[in-house]
Amino acid sequence: MKSFLRQICLIPALLSIVHCTRDAKPWQVHGALGTSANGHYIAHRDGHPFLWLGDTGWALFQRLTREQADLYLDNRAEKGFTVIQAVAFWYPHGGAESLGPHNAANVYGHRPFKGGPDSPSTAEPLVVEGGTPEDPNDYWDHVDYVIRAVKSRGLYLALLPCWGNAYINNRIKGSRIEFTADEARAYGRFLGRRCRLEPHIIWVLGGDVDPVNFGERDQRQVYRAMAEGIGGGVSGNSALRWDQGHPDWDASLMTFHAVQAPKQSGARGGSSSIWFHSDAWLDANMMETFQWIDSIIPLISRDHGLKEPVKPTILGEGAYEDGKYNHECGWITALEVRRQAFYTFFAGGAGHTYGHWAIWPFRGTSCGVTWDQALDAPGAHDIAAVFKAFLIDHHWHSFYPDPSLILSSRSAGETTPCAVRQEPGGGILVYFPDVQPITLDLPPTAADGKRKLAWYDPRNGARLEIESGPSNTFTPPAHWEDAVLVIE
């Protein structure tokens, strides 16, 4: 059976690594998600690698109608994304509209919890009998519709129970703490039970948050209680505890969307490994680097080197395409988008999430662009189609970061070059984030002194074969923006 699966999966590179036929869903073909044997990437039960290429649709459940959700998801599936990141209990922000309220209704006028518009009873989801996903009469009917819409397109849903930096650590202006540990456990159990039969859900706790330094107090116990509730709801084992390993934790895949508090620590980005790396519920680490593109390589390299246990790391939020970040409109271009993705995987990451500044809040405009107008921004194509094909063609799960290959470069910071070896016994890939020359420390050549070399253009996937020469200093074609040197 293993050899048969390998044969049918040898399809053109532009198809998703998680699809083997047009209709079959990845969980049907390869089984549930877990971690790989070496611990460095996410894999299916049969060992097939899972390629996480996500899109941030944070406010998807709260802001979009069924028809709008279908439009968004059709676009993302056609582009080639494999994961959609969205928040079940969202604190409305982003765009030009006002913040909140705390128990905000969705587009159909349904609130998520019992209580008033600004006073949710978070242990008591507001469930009204008689509705359906297609004809909702409560908030959770519409959540069911979106969950099924994601599933029907063969996508995974990275589902955040709530936006942690508003409701558990009150970081956002006007926000306040809405969860005790008991309330978080009850809400997690509700979600786990409701979604226990959905094979495409990946659970993501947190939400743009430093669980210790964002807000008024250390809230790690609240997130851990929520994890226990979810794990118990999915598996049926209410005795699961965050610090005790148990096979029933394997019924769900969990991570934590984290960032460090810059004002308290001086950090520029951060990973869940700082607070939860050894927790039994945490299967993979997730980090946010926001606008600090130069933080990606050092942060992922740090996580990649952690032992006892080894866990994959996902870049869950970086700099959004067309994000301003106190600069001019369009400050983050498709080039910066590509750099972030290459840095993620070339530093040892197991997945990368793209985002566009006008899309994630699904409201208002960003630099005059609405979310639906931003769906076809060039960076989305560069990541979900071109970059995805590159990763599949070059067996991304075999990458082993090797910065020692780079002897010298004029570039640094946001334009730091990086290199990987393809193990075992594979080639070498070097990412040039600009067109500056790089001197490499390459292994001895074959007996004829020749290497098979090519330039790869990350903008369009074009490949340019070049001659091997005596020098180990290489400069990309002058008219390119960035490049990969492929050494076979």
N, C-alpha and C positions, 0 to 999 in steps of 0.2 A: 504493500500500500504506500509506503514512503516513497519508493521510486516512482510510482504512478503520479503521486501528488507533485513531485518535482517536475515530471514531464509536462503536465498540463499547466504548470505555472510559468513555463518558459514562453511568455507572451511578450508582445512589444513593450518597450520600456516606458512608453507614455501611459500605459495602464497602471493602475494602483497595485502596489505590492500586496495589498490585502484582498484583491479580487482575483479569482481564478476563472470564473465564468461571468457572463454578462448579468445573470440573475442571482446567482448564489451570493449570500452575504458572508463576510469573512469569518464570523463566528460559527456559521454553519459548516464551512469547509475546514477550518483549522481549530475550532474550539475556543474556549474561554481564554482571557488574557491573564498572564502572570509575568514573571521575570525570566530572563534567559538563564542558561546554565552558568554562565560566567558572571551574571548579575549586572551587566552593563547596559542591557537594553530590555525593552518589553517584548515578550514573545507569546505566541499562542500555546495552547496545551500540547500541540503536536511539535513544538519547537520552531514553528515558522515565525520569522521576525515580524514585528509590528512596527510599521513606519508611522510615527506621530508627526503629521503636518497639520497643525491646528489653525483655526481662525477664531478671533475673539468676537463673539456675539453676545456680550454680557447681558444686555437688557432684552434679549430675544423673547423670553416668556412674558415680560411685563408690558412691553411696548407694541408688539406687532399683532395684527390680526392673523387669522389662519391663512388668508390669501397672501399676506405680506410675508409670513413665515415660509410659505411654500416657495415664493419668489426667491427669497434669500437662500434657502437650502438648495433649490435647484441650481442656482448659480454656483454655490460652493462645491456641490457634488460634481458638476460639469467641469469646474476648474481643476479638480483633482485633490482637494483637501480631504483628509481622512478623519478629522476630529473637529467638532464644534464645541467651543467653551461658552457656557451660559449659566446664569444664576437664577435659581428658583425663586428666592426671596430677595429682590433687588431693591436697593436704595436709589431712587431716581436721581441721577446727576449726569453731568455731561451736557453738551449743547448749551443753548442760551436760556433754557427754561429754569425755573426755580427748583431748589432742592426739595426732596421728600414728597409727600409725608411718609411717616414710618410704616403705615399699613396701607401703602398706596394701591389703589385698584388697578387692574389691568385694563386693556383697551375696551373690554366688554363691561367694565364697571364693577367687577368682582374683586373683593379684597381677599388676601391670602389667609388672614387669621380672624378669629373672633375679636371683638373689641372695636373701638372707634377708628376713624380714618388715620389717626396719629397715635393710637395706643393699642398695638397688637398684643394679643394674648398668645405668645409664641409656642406654648405647649398645646394649643387648641386650634389646629387648622380649621378653617371654615369650610366644611363639607356639607353640601346640600344634595339630598337624594333626588334622583330623577333625570339628571343631565347626562349628556354623552360628550365625548371629545368633539364630535361634529356639531352638537347643539348644546353648548355648555351653559350650565346655570350656576357654576361656581368656578373659582380661580383654578382649582386643581383639575377640573375637566379640560381646561385649555392647556394646562401643563401636560396632561396626558396626550393631547393632540400633537403638541410639538415633539414630545418624546417619540411618538410613533412616526411622525413625519421624518425625523432624523433617521430612525431605524429603517424606514422603507427605502431610503436612498443608499443604504449600505454604509452610512457614516456612524462614527462613535460620538457619544455625547459626554463631554467632560462636564459633569453637573456639580455646580457649587450649591450647597443647601442655602447659603445666605452670603451677603457681601460682608465679610468679617470686619473690615475696617470701619464699618458704620454701626453694625449691630452687636458685635462682641467686643471689639476695641473701638471706642467712639472717636475715630480720627477725623472724619469728614465734618466740616462745618454744619452745625445743626443736628448732628447725629447724637445718639445716646445708646447706652448698653441696653439690649432687649432680651438677653439670654442669661439665665443662671445655668449652672451645670445640669440641674435636673430638667430645666426646660429644653436645653440643647439635646439632652439624651432622648427626651420624649419626641421632639421634632425629628431627630435623626431616625428614631424607630419608625415613625410615621412614613417618612420617605423610603426607608429601606423596605418596609413591608409593601408599600405601594409599587415599588419598582423591582421587586425581587425576581420577577420573571423576565426582566429586560436585559438581554445579553450584551447590549451595546453601551451600557452606562459605565463610565469611569468616574469615581467619586473624588471630588476635589474640595477639601476643606479650606478654610482661610478666606482669602480674597483680598489681595493687595495689602498685606498686613504683616506687621511685626507683632507677634502675639504677646510680647513682653513690654515693648516700649511705645506702642501706639495706644494712646488712651490713658485710662486712670490706674490700671493695675495689670499684673501678670494674669493673663487669661488662658494659659495653656490647659488648665483643668477643664475649661468649658469646651475647647476644641476636642480634647480627648474624650469627654463625655459624649459629644456628638458622634465621634467615630464609633464609640461603643454602641450607641443607639443604631446607627446605620448598619454596622456589622451584625448586630443582633436581629434587626429587622429583616435583612437579606437572608441570613443563615437560619434564623429561628432559634439561635442560641443566645439567650439574654444574659448569660454569665460571662460573655467575652469581656476582657479587661485590657486596657491599652498597653499595659506593661507585661502581659503574659501571652506567650505564643500559643496558638491553638490552630488546628487544621481548618476550623470554621472561618478564620480570617481570610482564607483563600477563596471564599465565596464571592468576594468583592475585591476590586482593585482600587486602592486609595492613594492619594497624594495630597499635598498642601501648597496652595499658592501663596508664596511668602516674599517679603522684601524687608530689609532692615530699615530702621528709622534713621535717616541721615543726620538729623539734628542731635540725636543722642550718641550715635556711634561714629559718625563721619563716614559711614559706609555708602557705597554707590551700588545699590542692588543687594540681593541676598537670597539665600536658599533655605528651604525647610530643614536642611541637614543641621543647621545651627541649633535648632530647638528640638527636633523630633526624630533624628536619624535612627536611633535605636528602638523607637516605639514599634510594637508588634503590628499595629494597623497600617503603618506607612510602608507601602510597597516601593514607591519611587519618590525621589525628591523633585521638587519644582522650584524654580527661581524666577525672580523678576529683576530685570536690569533697567527698565524704563528708558530714559534718554541716554544712559551711560553705556554706550556701545563698547567702549574700551574695557568694561568690567566683565564682559562675557567670557573671554578666554581664561582669565585667572579664577573666576568663580566656578566655572564648570571643571577646570583642571583640578581645583581643590576637591570638589565632590568626587571626581573620577578616581582620585587617589585614596579615598576613604575606605577603610576595611572594617570588618566585624560589625555589621555586614557590608558587603558591596551592594550598592543600589543604583539603578539608573537615575539620570537627571534630565528633566525636561526644562527648556527655557519657555516658560508659560506666558511671559509678557515682556516684550522689548520695546523699542521705539516704534511708534505707529507711523505708517506711511502717511505723508502729508501732515504729520504732526508739527506744530509750531514750537512748542517748548520755549516760549518767550523769544522766539526768533520770527522770521518772516514766514508767510504761508508757503507750504511746500518745502520746508527746511529738511525734513526727512524724505529723501528721494528713494526711488527703486534701488539705486546703488547701495544706500545704507541698509535697506531691507535685505538685499542679497548678502552683504557683509555679515549681518547678524546670523543669518542661516548657516553660512559656511563656518563661521566661528563656532557655532553651537556644535555641529557634528565633527569638525576637525579638532576640537578640544576634548572630545569624548562624550558629548551629549547624546541622549537617546531620542530626542524629539525637539521640535521647534514650532512655536506658534507665531503666526503672522497676525497683524492687525492694521486696520485703517482708522484714522482719527475720527472720521465722519460716521463710521459704521457702529462701533461698539455701544454707544448710548441709544442708537436708533431714534434720535430726536434732534430737531433743529438742523443747523448747518455748521460745517467747518470750512472756513475760508470760502463760503458761498456754495459749498457742495453738500447735498443731502446724502443719506446713507445709500439709497438705491442708485444714485448717480456715481457713487464711489465703488460699486461692486466690480467694475472692470478696470480698476487702477492697475498700472503696469506691474507693480510689485506683487500683486496677487498671482498673476500669470507666471512671473519669474519664479515664485516659490512653489506653487501648487502644480505647475506643469513642467517647466524647464529644470528647476532644481530637483524636483522629485525624480524625473527621468535620470538625471545624473547620479543620484544616490542609488537608484535601483541598478543601473548599468554597472556601477562600481562597487556593489555589494557593501553598502554603508555599514552593515552590522559587523563587518570584518575590519573596520578602521581601528587603527591603534595610533594615538597621537604620538608624534616624535618631533618635538621642537628642536632637537639636536641636529636635524638635517639642515637647518637654516644657520649659516655661518655669519652672514652679514646682510643688512638691509638698511636703506635710508628711511624706511617707514617705521612708524611706532604709534602707540596710542590707539586711536580708532582705526588706523591703517596698519595694524600689526599683521604680518604674514604668518601663516601657519601651515603645518604639513602633517600628513598621516602616512603610515605604511598600511598596506592591505595584507592582513595576516590570514592564514599562514602562507608564506612564500609568494606574496603578491607584489604588486607594483608600489609606486610612490606617487602621491598626489600633493601638490603644493598650491595653496591658494594665494594669489597676488591681489590684495585689496585695491591696488592702484597699479600704475604702469612703471613703477620704479624697479630698477634691477635688484636681483637677489642672488647672492652667492650661496651655493648649496654644498653640503658635505655628502657626496654621493658614493655609494659602494663601487668597487672596481667593476669595470665594464666586462663584457664577454670577450672571448678570445680575439674577435675581429675588431674590438675597440668601439663598437657601435651600440647605441641604445635606441630603442624605439620611443620617440618623443612626439608629443602633440600638444598644441594649445587648445583649450576648451573655452568657449565664450559663454559665460553665465547668463547673458542677455537672451540668447536664442538657441543655445545648444550646438552651435557650429563648432566643427573640429578642424584644426589646421595642423597637418603633419609637418614636422620640421626635421632637419638633419642634425644628427649628433655631431658635436665637435669637441675640440680639446678643452674648451673652457667650461667651468661649472657655474658661470654667471649667466643668468637668463633675464631677458627683458621682454615683457609682453608686446604684442603689436601696438603701435603708437596710438591708433585711433580707437582702441578698446578702453573701457572704463575699469574693468577688473578681469581676472583670468585665472584659469587653473592650468598648471603644467602637469601633464600626465606622463609619467615615466614607467614604461612597462619592461 
